[in-house]
Amino acid sequence: MNASPLVPLPGGFDIREFAAGARQALRERRERLAARFDEGAPVQRILARQTEFIDRLLVEAWTGMEMPAGAALVAVGGYGRGAMF
């Protein structure tokens, strides 16, 4: 199953356009997750959804930038622990 892009770029990948779209998508996502928290959703589920969302954004950015073979993205801190607030 291929999910639709979180940041659609009809004219092809442009890092500035992607960054602007990603910031907007993150703002909207955080608002939805905050509402879920206010409704009493389990915190662990909210954190897992936020981490999954960030994962997808990173994959879209990585793919769009056509990183060279052998390049690596290393997760540290809250992201590395899967705890994105």
ChimeraX attribute file (.defattr): number of C-alpha atoms within 10 A of each C-alpha:
attribute: neighborCount
match mode: 1-to-1
recipient: residues
	/A:1	3
	/A:2	4
	/A:3	6
	/A:4	7
	/A:5	10
	/A:6	15
	/A:7	20
	/A:8	14
	/A:9	13
	/A:10	6
	/A:11	7
	/A:12	10
	/A:13	17
	/A:14	12
	/A:15	12
	/A:16	9
	/A:17	15
	/A:18	20
	/A:19	14
	/A:20	12
	/A:21	16
	/A:22	20
	/A:23	13
	/A:24	13
	/A:25	16
	/A:26	17
	/A:27	12
	/A:28	12
	/A:29	15
	/A:30	15
	/A:31	12
	/A:32	13
	/A:33	20
	/A:34	14
	/A:35	12
	/A:36	15
	/A:37	14
	/A:38	9
	/A:39	9
	/A:40	9
	/A:41	13
	/A:42	10
	/A:43	12
	/A:44	10
	/A:45	13
	/A:46	20
	/A:47	16
	/A:48	15
	/A:49	17
	/A:50	21
	/A:51	20
	/A:52	14
	/A:53	17
	/A:54	17
	/A:55	14
	/A:56	16
	/A:57	20
	/A:58	14
	/A:59	12
	/A:60	19
	/A:61	19
	/A:62	15
	/A:63	11
	/A:64	15
	/A:65	12
	/A:66	10
	/A:67	11
	/A:68	8
	/A:69	6
	/A:70	5
	/A:71	8
	/A:72	9
	/A:73	7
	/A:74	7
	/A:75	10
	/A:76	9
	/A:77	9
	/A:78	11
	/A:79	15
	/A:80	11
	/A:81	10
	/A:82	18
	/A:83	15
	/A:84	17
	/A:85	12
